[in-house]
Amino acid sequence: MAQPQPNPTGSLLATDGKPHPRQDALMVATLVLGAVAFVAAQFHHLHLLSSWTGLIGILTGAYGQFISATTRERFLLVIGLGAAAIGFFLGMAQGGLFGGLIGF
């Protein structure tokens, strides 16, 4: 069986030619959670959504970084992690994970 040839362009988003379904799923989940957390953090009344999606996005992104195999995965995971972290921190500043639900 022939070995996959590396991408000759040296692109930042180059892959190793092998499928990585678990890593790709975590990458997409982190990007979606990060985008939702970041957008929801722009609205004060959505602090529960932004803080929880941000927290889950941080955890999925961290695990994705741990098992990532290519630069493309790592690059997009870092973007998703950054958006999730910003959403999480702004959500925490606006009311937190349980703000208003349990009497705090």
C-alpha positions in Angstrom: 0.0 0.0 0.0 1.4 3.4 -1.0 2.1 6.0 1.6 0.2 9.2 1.3 2.3 12.0 -0.1 2.8 15.1 2.0 1.4 18.3 0.7 4.2 19.9 -1.3 2.9 23.5 -0.8 3.6 23.4 3.0 0.3 24.9 3.7 -0.6 25.7 7.3 -3.8 23.8 6.8 -2.1 20.8 5.3 -3.2 17.3 6.4 -1.3 14.0 6.6 -3.8 12.4 4.2 -5.3 10.2 6.8 -8.9 10.5 8.1 -9.2 11.7 11.7 -13.0 11.6 12.5 -12.8 12.0 16.2 -10.4 14.9 16.0 -12.4 16.6 13.2 -15.6 16.2 15.3 -14.0 17.8 18.3 -12.6 20.6 16.1 -16.1 21.3 14.6 -17.8 21.1 18.0 -15.2 23.5 19.5 -15.6 26.0 16.7 -19.5 25.9 17.0 -19.4 26.2 20.8 -16.9 29.0 20.6 -19.0 30.9 18.1 -22.2 30.5 20.1 -20.4 31.5 23.3 -18.8 34.5 21.7 -22.0 35.8 20.1 -24.1 35.1 23.2 -21.6 37.0 25.4 -22.5 40.2 23.5 -25.9 40.2 25.1 -26.1 40.6 28.9 -29.3 38.5 29.3 -27.6 35.5 27.6 -24.9 35.0 30.3 -26.1 31.5 31.1 -25.8 30.4 27.4 -22.4 32.1 26.9 -20.8 30.8 30.1 -22.0 27.2 29.7 -21.2 26.9 26.0 -17.9 28.6 26.7 -17.0 26.2 29.4 -18.0 23.1 27.3 -16.1 24.6 24.4 -13.0 25.1 26.5 -13.1 21.4 27.6 -13.7 20.0 24.2 -11.0 22.2 22.7 -8.5 21.2 25.3 -9.2 17.5 24.7 -9.1 18.1 21.0 -5.7 19.7 21.3 -4.5 16.8 23.4 -5.4 14.2 20.7 -4.9 16.4 17.5 -2.8 15.0 14.8 -2.4 17.8 12.2 -1.6 21.5 12.1 -5.0 22.2 10.6 -6.8 20.6 13.6 -4.6 22.5 16.1 -5.0 25.8 14.2 -8.8 25.7 14.1 -9.0 24.3 17.7 -7.0 27.4 18.9 -9.5 29.7 17.2 -12.4 27.9 18.7 -10.8 27.8 22.1 -10.1 31.5 22.0 -13.7 32.3 21.1 -15.0 29.9 23.8 -12.8 31.4 26.4 -13.8 35.0 25.6 -17.5 33.9 25.7 -17.0 32.1 29.0 -15.2 34.9 30.7 -17.7 37.5 29.5 -20.6 35.2 30.6 -19.0 34.8 34.0 -18.6 38.6 34.3 -22.2 39.2 33.4 -23.8 36.7 35.8 -22.0 33.4 35.7 -23.0 29.8 35.3 -25.9 29.9 37.8 -26.5 33.7 38.1 -30.1 34.3 39.1 -31.1 30.6 39.0 -30.2 29.5 42.6 -30.6 32.8 44.5 -27.1 34.3 44.1 
